[in-house]
Structure formats: structure tokens, C-alpha cells
Amino acid sequence: MKEDWSSTLAGSGRARRRFIASGVGVLAAYFTTRGALAEELTRTPRQTAGPFYPDQLPLDTDNDLIVINDGVTPAVGAITWLSGRILDTGGTPVRDAVVEIWQVDNNGAYLHRGSSNASRRDRNFQGFGRFLTGSSGEYLFRTIKPVPYDSRTPHVHFSVRRRGAQAFTTQCYVAGEARNERDFVLSSLDARSRSALIVPFAPIPGSRAGELSARFDIVLGATPAPPIGQPT
């Protein structure tokens, strides 16, 4: 179903803007931003969206997946600041891209009725979030470190949408995770493609809460617009 872009981020609200402002401040002291590169960047491999994109989106779709709306009870899990940039192959930041993520909670349950253990889902975990990139192409989410789902290695699903282009979907994986070697989705790629999707989830120095950070840049190629009448 085609989605109205003016309402795509309607669930964000003032709380989302406050979170973005504070979150970017936290990460600014920790990350250095890569500039445009002279050589063409390697495109991020496309991966399946999987069967568990939420079958009903939550009322809260902002970029803080740890706390829902004005709740006071946080989700269970290793809190992770997941960030990166959306770039084209020339290293130019992609502005006004809608970045979506979805993943299992700490119990391994998706925000989907078909999830194998949906009855155990952490009701305090949002499970899905959105972010609209600005001029720097940066995105930022506060979420949890992913855990396994059935036979799958821990991963986070990504979707990036731009006006006039088909959605690009991929997945991000945890460096050092033993299950990566036998994951049927990840192992279908060559070594170079796999390495582009696997990133460290590292402790943030000085974090009293033991928070982690992960940096996953997504490089998009030219994606043709869908045929007239096909949803975007």
C-alpha cells in the first residue's frame, strides 16, 4: 500500500525531537564523521526484508525503541546506540531518506503475530523505529543489542526509502558472533559482502549503564523508480 510521506513520521512528535537532539550530542563526542571519498564506495548488499516486518505498526514509531511513548519502564536488553550514514556510491550523504529498523526483543520475539514466541514479547520494547535523515545523511536509533531468532544469528533489519525509488532492504550483524558462520542468509554472500554487513557492538567508554555503540553506514546505488501504479 502506498504511504503518504507527509504522515510517514507522524508518530515521532516532540519526544522524538528531544531524543534526537540529546542522542546526537552523546555520539558526537564518540564518533568521527567520514567525509566524501574520492573512490567509489562499495554498495551495501541487499538482503531480504524477511517475513517479520511488523504486521501492525506500533503507535510510537520514533527512533527510541527502549521506551514506548511516555512509559517509565525500559525494555530489557543491552542498550545500544545504533547509528550511521546513508550515502551514495560517491560518498555524498543522502538527505530525506526514511530509515526503518525492526528486530526481535531480548526474548527473541518480533513485533509480529507470526513470531515463534510472540506470547513472550517484551511489551516495553518498541520493536520498530523510523528516522528521517538530514543534510549529513546521519541516522540514529537507541535500541538493544540483537539476540538470535530461531536458527538466525543476531541481526537488525533495515529499510531505506527515498522519493521515487524502491525501498532498499538489508540487515546488520554483530561482529564476533559465532552463529554468523552458519547463518543461511549471511552465508549466501561472498566474504567481501559479508564484511560490509558485520559491525562491532562495542562498549561506550565511561557509560555507567554499560551501553554499547554500533556504526553501520549504508551505501546505496542508483535504484530505478517502480512502474506507475506500483507501491513504493
C-alpha positions as CSV (number, residue, x, y, z in Angstrom):
1,M,0.0,0.0,0.0
2,K,1.4,3.4,-0.9
3,E,2.2,5.5,2.1
4,D,1.7,9.2,2.4
5,W,5.1,10.7,3.0
6,S,3.7,13.7,5.0
7,S,2.4,11.2,7.6
8,T,5.3,8.7,7.5
9,L,6.8,10.2,10.6
10,A,3.6,11.3,12.3
11,G,4.3,9.2,15.4
12,S,7.5,11.0,16.1
13,G,6.3,14.1,17.9
14,R,8.2,16.3,20.3
15,A,9.6,13.5,22.4
16,R,11.4,12.2,19.2
17,R,12.9,15.6,18.5
18,R,14.2,15.9,22.1
19,F,15.7,12.4,21.9
20,I,17.4,13.1,18.6
21,A,19.0,16.2,19.9
22,S,20.4,14.6,23.0
23,G,21.4,11.4,21.2
24,V,23.4,13.2,18.5
25,G,25.2,15.1,21.3
26,V,26.2,11.9,23.0
27,L,27.6,10.3,19.8
28,A,29.3,13.4,18.6
29,A,31.9,13.0,21.2
30,Y,32.4,9.4,20.4
31,F,32.4,9.2,16.6
32,T,34.3,11.0,13.9
33,T,32.4,11.6,10.7
34,R,33.9,10.2,7.5
35,G,34.0,12.7,4.6
36,A,33.3,12.1,0.9
37,L,35.7,9.6,-0.7
38,A,37.5,10.1,-3.9
39,E,36.9,6.5,-5.0
40,E,33.5,4.9,-5.5
41,L,32.3,3.2,-2.3
42,T,31.2,-0.4,-2.2
43,R,27.4,-0.7,-2.3
44,T,25.8,-2.3,0.7
45,P,24.5,-5.7,-0.2
46,R,20.7,-6.0,-0.4
47,Q,19.1,-8.6,1.9
48,T,15.6,-9.9,2.3
49,A,13.2,-7.9,4.5
50,G,12.2,-11.3,5.9
51,P,8.7,-12.3,6.9
52,F,8.5,-10.4,10.1
53,Y,8.2,-6.7,9.2
54,P,5.6,-5.6,11.8
55,D,2.1,-6.8,10.8
56,Q,0.8,-3.8,12.7
57,L,2.9,-0.8,13.3
58,P,3.2,0.5,16.9
59,L,1.6,3.8,17.8
60,D,5.1,5.0,18.7
61,T,7.4,4.8,15.7
62,D,10.2,7.1,16.8
63,N,13.9,6.3,17.0
64,D,14.0,5.3,20.7
65,L,13.0,1.7,20.8
66,I,13.8,1.4,24.5
67,V,10.9,3.4,25.9
68,I,7.4,3.5,24.4
69,N,5.7,6.8,24.3
70,D,5.8,8.3,27.8
71,G,6.4,5.0,29.5
72,V,8.7,4.7,32.5
73,T,9.7,1.0,32.2
74,P,12.5,0.5,29.7
75,A,12.9,-2.6,27.5
76,V,15.1,-5.4,28.7
77,G,18.4,-5.8,26.9
78,A,21.9,-4.3,26.3
79,I,21.1,-0.7,25.3
80,T,22.8,0.1,22.0
81,W,23.2,3.4,20.2
82,L,22.9,2.3,16.5
83,S,24.0,5.0,14.1
84,G,25.4,5.5,10.6
85,R,25.1,7.4,7.4
86,I,23.1,6.9,4.2
87,L,25.5,7.6,1.3
88,D,25.6,7.2,-2.4
89,T,28.5,5.4,-4.1
90,G,30.3,8.7,-4.5
91,G,30.2,9.3,-0.7
92,T,27.6,12.0,-0.9
93,P,25.1,12.0,2.0
94,V,21.5,11.1,1.1
95,R,19.1,13.6,2.6
96,D,15.4,13.0,3.3
97,A,15.7,9.2,3.4
98,V,13.4,7.3,5.7
99,V,15.4,4.8,7.6
100,E,13.4,2.0,9.3
101,I,14.7,-0.8,11.6
102,W,13.0,-3.8,13.1
103,Q,14.3,-6.6,15.3
104,V,13.5,-9.1,17.9
105,D,13.3,-8.2,21.6
106,N,15.5,-9.7,24.3
107,N,13.3,-12.8,24.3
108,G,13.7,-13.3,20.6
109,A,10.2,-12.2,19.6
110,Y,9.3,-9.9,16.7
111,L,6.5,-7.4,16.7
112,H,4.5,-9.8,14.6
113,R,1.8,-12.3,15.3
114,G,3.7,-15.0,13.3
115,S,6.8,-14.7,15.5
116,S,7.6,-18.1,17.0
117,N,7.3,-16.9,20.6
118,A,5.0,-13.9,20.3
119,S,3.4,-14.7,23.6
120,R,6.7,-13.9,25.4
121,R,7.2,-10.5,23.7
122,D,8.6,-7.7,25.9
123,R,5.7,-5.2,25.9
124,N,8.2,-2.4,26.7
125,F,10.2,-2.9,23.6
126,Q,9.0,-0.9,20.6
127,G,10.5,-3.4,18.1
128,F,10.4,-0.9,15.2
129,G,11.6,2.6,14.6
130,R,12.0,5.3,12.0
131,F,14.4,8.2,11.3
132,L,14.4,10.9,8.6
133,T,17.9,11.8,7.5
134,G,19.1,15.4,7.3
135,S,21.9,17.0,5.2
136,S,24.6,14.9,6.8
137,G,22.8,11.6,5.9
138,E,23.1,10.5,9.5
139,Y,20.6,8.3,11.3
140,L,20.4,7.3,15.0
141,F,18.5,4.7,17.0
142,R,18.5,3.8,20.6
143,T,17.7,0.1,20.7
144,I,19.1,-3.2,22.2
145,K,21.9,-5.4,21.0
146,P,20.1,-8.1,18.8
147,V,19.7,-11.6,20.0
148,P,19.2,-14.8,18.0
149,Y,15.8,-15.7,16.4
150,D,15.3,-19.5,16.0
151,S,18.2,-20.6,13.7
152,R,19.1,-17.0,12.7
153,T,22.2,-15.2,14.0
154,P,21.5,-11.9,15.8
155,H,20.7,-9.2,13.3
156,V,18.8,-5.9,12.8
157,H,16.6,-5.4,9.7
158,F,16.9,-2.1,7.8
159,S,14.8,-0.4,5.1
160,V,15.8,2.8,3.4
161,R,13.3,4.7,1.3
162,R,13.8,7.7,-1.0
163,R,11.3,9.5,-3.1
164,G,10.8,8.0,-6.5
165,A,12.8,4.9,-5.6
166,Q,12.1,1.4,-4.4
167,A,12.8,0.6,-0.8
168,F,16.2,-0.8,-0.2
169,T,16.4,-3.6,2.5
170,T,19.4,-5.1,4.2
171,Q,20.5,-6.5,7.6
172,C,23.2,-5.6,10.1
173,Y,25.1,-8.3,12.0
174,V,27.2,-8.4,15.2
175,A,31.0,-8.8,14.8
176,G,32.4,-11.8,16.7
177,E,29.1,-13.7,16.9
178,A,29.8,-17.4,16.4
179,R,26.4,-18.0,14.7
180,N,27.4,-15.8,11.8
181,E,29.3,-18.6,10.2
182,R,26.3,-20.9,9.9
183,D,23.5,-18.3,9.3
184,F,21.9,-19.3,6.0
185,V,21.1,-15.6,4.9
186,L,24.5,-14.2,5.7
187,S,26.5,-17.2,4.4
188,S,24.9,-16.8,1.0
189,L,27.1,-13.8,0.4
190,D,30.8,-13.7,-0.6
191,A,33.3,-12.7,2.0
192,R,33.5,-9.0,1.0
193,S,29.8,-8.6,1.0
194,R,29.5,-10.3,4.4
195,S,32.1,-8.0,5.9
196,A,30.1,-4.9,4.8
197,L,27.2,-6.1,7.0
198,I,29.1,-7.1,10.1
199,V,29.9,-4.3,12.6
200,P,31.3,-4.2,16.2
201,F,28.8,-3.6,19.0
202,A,31.3,-2.0,21.4
203,P,31.1,-0.7,25.0
204,I,30.9,3.1,25.2
205,P,33.7,4.4,27.3
206,G,32.5,5.9,30.6
207,S,28.9,4.6,30.3
208,R,27.7,3.7,33.7
209,A,24.8,1.8,32.3
210,G,27.1,-0.4,30.2
211,E,25.7,1.0,26.9
212,L,27.0,-0.1,23.5
213,S,27.5,1.6,20.2
214,A,27.4,0.3,16.7
215,R,28.1,2.1,13.4
216,F,26.6,0.9,10.2
217,D,26.9,3.0,7.1
218,I,24.6,2.1,4.1
219,V,25.8,2.9,0.6
220,L,23.1,3.0,-2.0
221,G,23.4,2.6,-5.7
222,A,21.1,4.0,-8.3
223,T,17.7,2.4,-7.8
224,P,15.1,2.7,-10.6
225,A,11.7,4.1,-9.8
226,P,8.9,1.5,-9.6
227,P,6.5,1.2,-12.5
228,I,3.5,3.5,-12.4
229,G,0.9,2.2,-10.1
230,Q,3.3,0.0,-8.1
231,P,3.5,1.0,-4.4
232,T,6.8,2.5,-3.1
